Amino acid sequence: MIGFAELTAFAIALVLAIEFGRIAKSRGVNAWPWGGLVFVSVMVAAVLAGRNGQTWSYAAAAALIVATAAACYFRVVRRPPLEEWQDIAYSKALTFVILTLPRVILGSLILAGIAINFANVIGRYVFFSPIIWAEEIMIFIMVWTVLTGAVLASWDGRHLKMDFFSIMLPPPWKGILNFTSATIFLLVCVFVLPQSIRVVDLMMRLDQRSVILGIPMMIPHSAILLGFFLMFVAVAVRFRMHVTGSLDSDIAVPDAELADSAPGDRS
């Protein structure tokens, strides 16, 4: 019987295969072989990583992902896009899952957290009757907020990082460093996803619930699963932009414009 972990691995592989096939097509490369390579590699890596207690299987899964990522990058991603594909618009489904959905979740959670916190303050200091479940639900909201916001930070390349020396590196070394960091990021996601799947599946089977509200514990634990899955997709889809540093330049341009338009700089 197909389990939750198998369905998740299939969804990850399918999304990556479709998006990379689209990238390959934009560069005049046959999309089917490369999309199929990505799909098969992710599925095989998921099977290897799912072998409990087998250190070699994690190493083999990591090596397979690295080899596939390197082959795709050097054989497809580095090729210049076709002229009619210069401005590639991401699919509506992808932008909804990576951008719209996390923003809706993030905004709703922040508003709910503010409302609960405000109600708890009124109840504690005005009616001397605090909401006993407020702290518990606020912790769950904080977990979901952090991991949902991390998806948007991954898409825009805005994660906190020590780049004091890396930004001064000359061209091939900066690209190599960016490629290494992006690949390590994907490997971390590949390592975390199977573990979080097992935890969520365990919480579902045991029906474990929180102490006060009785919320199923699979809900807060699912934040890790969803967050790392969407971060993996976000970095994988924009892998070339992470490697070339295009995301850094996109972030730096508005900052430079703000600095130029500052009142103190005008004559």
N, C-alpha and C positions, 0 to 999 in steps of 0.2 A: 504493500500500500504506500502511495506517495505521501510523504510527510511534509511538514511546514518548511523544514530546511531545504528539501529538494525543490519545492516551489519557489522559495526565495532565490536559490542559486539559479534556477531557470530564468526568473525574471531579470536578475542582474545580467546574466549572459545575453539575453535577448535584447535588452536595452542597449548594452554596449555594442553588440554586433550591428544593430540597426544604425546607430549613430556613427560608428566607424565606417560602415559601408557607405554612408552618405559622404563622409569626409573623403574616402577613397574615390568615389565618383566625381567629387569636385576637383580632383587632381588628375582626372583622365585615366584612372586605374580601375580595373574590373572590380566592382564592389563585392560580388558574391564570394570569391575565394578568400579575400581578406576579412570580410564580415564573418564568414564561416570559421576562419582560423581563430578569430577573437571568441566566438561562441564556444567552440570546442575547447579552447584553452581554459576559459573561465570555468566551464563545467568540469573538466578534468581536475583543475586546481581545487575546486570545491569538493570533489570526491576525495582527493588526497588529503585535504585539510580536515575532512570529517572523520578520518581514522583516529579514534581515541587512543591517546598514549603512544603514538608513533611519531617520534621526533623526525625520522627520516621523511615522513610524509609531508610535514610542514616545510622542510627544506626543499623537497621536490616541488611542492606547490609554489613556493616562492621563486624557485629557479625557473619554473615554467612561465610564471607571470612576467618575470624580468626579461626572459628571452623573447616572449611574444611582444611585450611593449617595445623592446629595442628593435625588433624586426619591423614592427609597424611604423615606428618613428623614422627609422633610417630609409625604409623602402617606400613609404607612402607619405607620411606627414611632412617630411622635408621637401617634397616635390612642390613646386609652385602651383597654386590653384589655377584653373582655367579662367580666362578673362570674364566669361559670363557668370562665373561663380566667385568673383572677387568679394562681393558682399553677401556672405552666406547667412541667411536668416535661419535661426534654430526653429525646429518644429514647435507647433503650439503645445503639443503634448509634453515635450521636454521642458519648455519654459513654464508650463503650468505646474509640473511636478517639482522642478528645482527652484523656481522663483515665486510664483503666485501662491501655491499651497503653503510653503514655509512662512511667507509673509502673513497670510491669513491666520495661520496657527499662532505665530509669534504675537501679532497684534491682539488677537483674542485672549491669549494667555496673560499678556501684560495688563489689559483692561480688567480681566477677571481678578488678577492678583491685587491690583490697586483697589478694586471694589471690596474684596474680602478683607484686605488690610485695614481699609478705612472703617468698614463695619465692625471689625474687631476692636479698633481703637475706641469707637463710640460705645460699643457694648462694655468694654472694660472700664472706661473712665467716667461714663455718663450713667449707665445702668448697672455698673458693678457686676456684670454678667458676661465675661468674655466668651467668645466662640471657641469651644475647646478643640474643634477640629481645624481651626484656621492655620496653625503652624504646620500641621501634617500636610494639608493640601498645598500650602505655600512652598514646601520643600519639593513636592512633585511638580508644581508649576515651574519652579526654578530649574529643575533638571530638564524639563521639556524645552524651556526657553533657551537655555544654553546650547543644547544640542541642535535645536532648530535654527538658531542664529548662526551656528557653526557651518550649516549648509550654505547660507548666503555668503559667509566669509570665504568659504572654499571656492565658490563660483567666481567671486571677484578677486581672489588672491589676497585677501585682507587679513589673513591670520597673522598674529604677532610673531615676528621672527627677528633674529639677530642678523641684520644685513649690513652692518657697518663696513665690513671688508668685502663682502660679496658684490656690492654695487660698484666697487672700483676695479673688479676683475676685467681683464681684456676679453674680447670675443671668443676664442673657443672655450675658455675656462669657465666663463660665466654660464654658458649654455650647458656645459657638462655638469656644473654644480646644480643648476636648476633641474636638469634631467634627473640627477641622483636624488634630490630632495623630493621631487614629485613622485618618483618611483617608490621611494621609501614610504611616502604618505599612502600610496595605493597598497603597498604590502602590509602596512599597519592595519588598514581597513580590511584587507583579506584575512588577517589574523583575528581581528576583533569580531567580525561578522559571524563566523561559526560559533564562537563562544557565546555571543549574545543570543543567537538562535536557540542554543541548548538551554540557556537560562529562561528565555521566554516560554519555550516548550515545557520546561520543568514547572514553571509557575502556573501554566495552564492546566497541566495534569494534576498538580497538587492542590489547585484552587486556593493558593495562599493569598490572604487578604491583609490589608493594613489594620493597625490596632484599633483606631478610633472610628473611622468612617467605614471600614470594611471594603475599601476599594481593592479590586483585584490587582495584585502586585505585578501582573503582566503588563499593566498599563504604564507605570513608570519605567519598567525595564524595557519596554518596547521603544522608548525614546532613544536608547543607545542603538538598537537595531536599525530604526528608521534613520537616525542621524548619520551613522557611519555608512549606511547604504547610499543615501543621497549625496554625502560627501564624496564617496567613491565615484559615483556617476558624474558629479560636477567636475571633479579633477580629471577623470578619464576623458570626458567629452572635450574639455578645454586644455588637454594635455600639452598641445603644441604651444598654446599661448602662455602656459606656465613655464615651459622650457625657454621660449624666446624672450620672456620678460615683457610681453605685450601688456599684460595685466598691470604690471608695475607702472608702465608709462601712462596707461589710462588713468591710474590713480594720481599720478604726479601732475598731469596737465591741469585739472581743476585747482589743485593747490597752488600751482604757479600763477594761474589766472587770478586767484584770490589775492595772492601776494602783490601782483602788479596793480590791482585795483584798490589796494588798501589806501585810506585817506592820507596816512603819513608819508607815503611814497610819492604823492603827487606834488608837483612844483607849484 
